[in-house]
Amino acid sequence: MDFLEVTSKDGTTIASSVGGQGPPVVLVHATTGSDFSWALVRPYLEDRRTVHAMQRRGRGRSGDGADYALAREAEDVAAVVDAIGGAVGLVGHSHGANCALEASLLTDGIDRMVLYEPALMWPVDDEVLRSVDDLIARGELEDATLRYLRDAVGLRDDDVEMLRSSPTWPERVGSAPTFAREDRAVVGYDVEPDRFGEMRVPTLLLTGTESPEPLHRSVDRVAAVLPSVEVHVLEGEGHTANVTAPERLAAEIDGWLGT
């Protein structure tokens, strides 16, 4: 696997794993994930596209900064897009979609964008996040990850066990110190019309019928604000279609980004 490493605005190194051939697309993963989050989707894209799957700050080969903020993550995404050059497709999932959305205001290099359930209006339970932090402080990273997935994300037990049985589970557990800070970063976050009303990147919003209601409301909010947007509903899917329906998700991405 090849890697692209770029330097973000604050000096942090941001890495992306690279594979495939053709027009470039950048994939931005959700909280608890990394580039491995796209492992099942990539084979359906890489025969037609050069896929750059980011390892967001605090994961994999990427560095981290002293002060976390959504704005830093947006700068990271923009740095990757600008380093690739030309017209770049951008795909973000959940918190990664928040990062991609903000990055669309920082670079002219994004050609078209797919946002799979941005998590703008996710209810943040600080008591749960404090318990996650406490487990991490005691070195109990796996318990912290399980607590976060069940009580902060709200995944069903079968979904949690599906993730736990994956060979990438140790990497997911290793990124536990990044979980709570990302939830806290979106408290009060919104897509204000005065900031996004002139954003002209054609954007596809994806949402699953089985996803929690706050994600549906987030999609509705983004759809109401962006001037060039279309919404597609994934019938029978929830917030993890990158795992449960990778070919279907890849087809949505491919169809929107075009040739």
C-alpha positions as CSV (number, residue, x, y, z in Angstrom):
1,M,0.0,0.0,0.0
2,D,1.3,3.4,-0.9
3,F,0.9,6.5,1.3
4,L,0.6,10.2,0.7
5,E,1.8,12.3,3.6
6,V,1.0,16.1,3.7
7,T,1.6,18.8,6.2
8,S,-1.5,20.5,7.5
9,K,-1.8,24.2,8.3
10,D,-0.8,23.7,12.0
11,G,2.3,21.6,11.0
12,T,0.7,18.2,11.7
13,T,1.5,15.4,9.3
14,I,-1.6,13.8,7.8
15,A,-1.4,10.4,6.0
16,S,-3.6,8.8,3.5
17,S,-3.3,5.3,2.1
18,V,-3.5,5.3,-1.7
19,G,-4.6,2.7,-4.2
20,G,-6.3,2.3,-7.6
21,Q,-6.1,4.4,-10.8
22,G,-8.1,7.1,-12.4
23,P,-9.6,10.4,-11.1
24,P,-8.8,11.0,-7.5
25,V,-11.2,10.7,-4.6
26,V,-10.5,11.4,-0.9
27,L,-12.4,9.3,1.7
28,V,-12.8,10.8,5.2
29,H,-13.7,8.3,7.9
30,A,-16.0,8.5,10.9
31,T,-15.1,8.6,14.6
32,T,-13.7,5.2,15.8
33,G,-12.4,4.5,12.3
34,S,-9.4,5.1,10.1
35,D,-8.6,4.3,6.5
36,F,-9.6,0.7,7.3
37,S,-13.2,1.9,7.5
38,W,-13.3,1.9,3.7
39,A,-11.6,-1.5,3.2
40,L,-14.8,-3.1,1.8
41,V,-15.7,-0.1,-0.3
42,R,-12.4,0.4,-2.0
43,P,-12.3,-2.6,-4.3
44,Y,-15.5,-1.3,-6.0
45,L,-13.8,2.1,-6.6
46,E,-10.2,1.4,-7.3
47,D,-10.6,0.0,-10.7
48,R,-11.8,3.4,-11.9
49,R,-10.4,5.9,-9.3
50,T,-7.3,6.6,-7.3
51,V,-8.5,6.3,-3.8
52,H,-6.9,8.4,-1.0
53,A,-8.3,7.1,2.3
54,M,-7.3,9.5,5.1
55,Q,-6.0,8.5,8.5
56,R,-7.4,11.5,10.4
57,R,-5.2,13.1,13.0
58,G,-4.4,10.9,16.0
59,R,-4.5,7.6,13.9
60,G,-2.1,5.5,11.9
61,R,0.8,7.4,10.4
62,S,-0.9,10.8,11.0
63,G,0.3,13.0,13.8
64,D,-1.8,15.0,16.2
65,G,-1.9,18.5,17.7
66,A,-2.0,19.8,21.2
67,D,-5.4,21.5,20.7
68,Y,-8.2,19.7,18.9
69,A,-10.9,21.5,16.9
70,L,-13.1,20.7,13.9
71,A,-11.4,23.6,12.2
72,R,-8.0,21.7,12.4
73,E,-9.6,18.6,10.8
74,A,-11.1,20.7,8.0
75,E,-7.6,22.1,7.3
76,D,-6.3,18.5,7.2
77,V,-8.8,17.5,4.6
78,A,-8.1,20.6,2.5
79,A,-4.3,20.0,2.7
80,V,-4.8,16.5,1.3
81,V,-7.1,17.8,-1.5
82,D,-4.6,20.6,-2.4
83,A,-1.7,18.2,-2.4
84,I,-3.4,15.9,-4.8
85,G,-4.2,18.8,-7.1
86,G,-6.7,19.1,-9.9
87,A,-10.4,18.2,-9.6
88,V,-10.8,15.9,-6.5
89,G,-13.9,14.0,-5.4
90,L,-14.5,14.1,-1.6
91,V,-16.4,11.6,0.5
92,G,-17.1,12.0,4.2
93,H,-18.9,9.7,6.7
94,S,-20.4,10.9,10.0
95,H,-17.8,13.1,11.8
96,G,-15.7,12.7,8.6
97,A,-18.6,14.3,6.7
98,N,-18.5,17.3,9.1
99,C,-14.8,17.6,8.4
100,A,-15.4,17.4,4.6
101,L,-18.2,19.9,4.8
102,E,-16.0,22.5,6.5
103,A,-13.1,21.7,4.2
104,S,-15.3,22.7,1.2
105,L,-14.9,26.3,2.4
106,L,-11.1,26.1,2.5
107,T,-10.1,24.8,-1.0
108,D,-11.2,25.2,-4.6
109,G,-9.9,21.7,-5.4
110,I,-13.1,19.8,-4.6
111,D,-15.0,18.8,-7.7
112,R,-18.0,17.0,-6.3
113,M,-18.8,15.8,-2.7
114,V,-20.6,12.9,-1.0
115,L,-21.7,13.3,2.6
116,Y,-22.9,10.1,4.3
117,E,-24.9,11.2,7.4
118,P,-23.0,14.1,8.8
119,A,-23.3,14.1,12.5
120,L,-24.2,17.8,13.2
121,M,-27.1,17.3,15.5
122,W,-25.9,14.3,17.4
123,P,-27.0,14.4,21.1
124,V,-23.8,14.5,23.2
125,D,-24.1,12.9,26.7
126,D,-21.1,14.3,28.6
127,E,-21.6,11.8,31.4
128,V,-21.0,9.0,28.9
129,L,-18.0,10.8,27.5
130,R,-16.5,11.3,30.9
131,S,-16.9,7.6,31.6
132,V,-15.1,6.9,28.3
133,D,-12.3,9.3,29.4
134,D,-12.1,7.6,32.8
135,L,-11.7,4.2,31.2
136,I,-8.9,5.5,28.9
137,A,-7.1,7.1,31.8
138,R,-7.1,3.7,33.5
139,G,-5.7,2.1,30.3
140,E,-8.9,0.2,29.6
141,L,-9.1,1.1,25.9
142,E,-11.3,-1.8,24.8
143,D,-13.9,-1.1,27.5
144,A,-13.8,2.6,26.5
145,T,-14.4,1.7,22.9
146,L,-17.3,-0.6,23.8
147,R,-18.8,2.0,26.1
148,Y,-18.5,4.6,23.4
149,L,-20.0,2.5,20.6
150,R,-22.9,1.3,22.7
151,D,-23.8,4.4,24.7
152,A,-22.5,7.4,22.7
153,V,-23.1,6.1,19.2
154,G,-26.0,3.9,20.1
155,L,-25.0,0.9,18.0
156,R,-27.0,-2.3,18.5
157,D,-25.2,-5.2,20.1
158,D,-25.0,-7.2,16.9
159,D,-23.4,-4.2,15.1
160,V,-20.9,-3.9,18.0
161,E,-20.0,-7.5,17.8
162,M,-19.6,-7.3,14.0
163,L,-17.0,-4.5,14.5
164,R,-15.4,-6.4,17.4
165,S,-14.9,-9.5,15.2
166,S,-13.1,-7.5,12.5
167,P,-9.3,-7.8,12.1
168,T,-9.1,-4.0,12.4
169,W,-10.6,-4.0,15.9
170,P,-7.2,-3.5,17.6
171,E,-6.7,-0.3,15.5
172,R,-10.1,0.9,16.4
173,V,-9.4,0.4,20.1
174,G,-6.1,2.2,19.7
175,S,-7.8,5.3,18.5
176,A,-10.1,5.5,21.6
177,P,-8.4,8.7,22.9
178,T,-9.8,10.6,19.9
179,F,-13.5,9.6,20.4
180,A,-14.8,12.0,23.1
181,R,-13.0,15.1,21.7
182,E,-14.7,14.7,18.3
183,D,-18.2,14.5,19.9
184,R,-17.5,17.5,22.1
185,A,-16.2,19.4,19.0
186,V,-19.7,19.4,17.4
187,V,-21.6,20.7,20.4
188,G,-23.4,23.7,19.1
189,Y,-22.1,23.2,15.6
190,D,-24.4,24.1,12.7
191,V,-24.2,24.9,9.0
192,E,-25.2,28.5,8.9
193,P,-26.6,29.8,5.7
194,D,-24.3,32.9,5.8
195,R,-21.3,30.5,5.7
196,F,-22.5,27.9,3.3
197,G,-25.0,29.7,1.1
198,E,-22.4,30.4,-1.6
199,M,-20.7,27.0,-1.5
200,R,-21.1,25.7,-5.0
201,V,-19.7,22.1,-4.8
202,P,-22.4,19.7,-6.1
203,T,-23.1,17.6,-3.0
204,L,-24.9,14.3,-2.5
205,L,-26.3,13.6,0.9
206,L,-26.8,9.9,1.8
207,T,-28.9,8.6,4.7
208,G,-30.2,5.2,5.8
209,T,-33.8,4.4,6.7
210,E,-32.5,2.5,9.8
211,S,-30.3,5.3,11.1
212,P,-31.0,7.2,14.4
213,E,-33.4,10.1,14.1
214,P,-30.7,12.8,14.9
215,L,-28.8,11.8,11.8
216,H,-31.9,12.2,9.7
217,R,-32.3,15.7,11.2
218,S,-28.7,16.5,10.4
219,V,-29.1,15.5,6.8
220,D,-32.3,17.6,6.5
221,R,-30.5,20.6,8.0
222,V,-27.6,20.3,5.5
223,A,-30.0,19.8,2.6
224,A,-31.8,22.9,3.6
225,V,-28.7,25.1,3.6
226,L,-26.5,23.9,0.7
227,P,-27.4,25.5,-2.6
228,S,-26.4,22.6,-4.8
229,V,-27.5,19.3,-3.1
230,E,-29.4,16.1,-3.7
231,V,-30.5,13.5,-1.1
232,H,-30.5,9.8,-1.7
233,V,-32.0,7.3,0.8
234,L,-30.4,3.9,1.4
235,E,-33.4,1.7,2.1
236,G,-32.8,-0.9,4.8
237,E,-29.4,0.5,5.8
238,G,-28.2,2.4,8.9
239,H,-25.1,4.3,9.7
240,T,-22.6,1.5,8.8
241,A,-23.3,0.9,5.1
242,N,-19.6,1.0,4.5
243,V,-19.5,-2.4,6.2
244,T,-23.1,-3.8,5.6
245,A,-23.6,-2.6,2.0
246,P,-20.2,-1.6,0.6
247,E,-21.0,-2.3,-3.1
248,R,-24.2,-0.2,-2.8
249,L,-22.4,2.6,-1.1
250,A,-19.6,2.6,-3.7
251,A,-22.2,2.7,-6.5
252,E,-23.7,5.9,-5.0
253,I,-20.3,7.4,-4.7
254,D,-19.3,6.4,-8.2
255,G,-22.6,7.6,-9.7
256,W,-22.3,11.0,-8.1
257,L,-18.7,11.7,-8.9
258,G,-19.0,10.6,-12.5
259,T,-16.0,10.1,-14.8
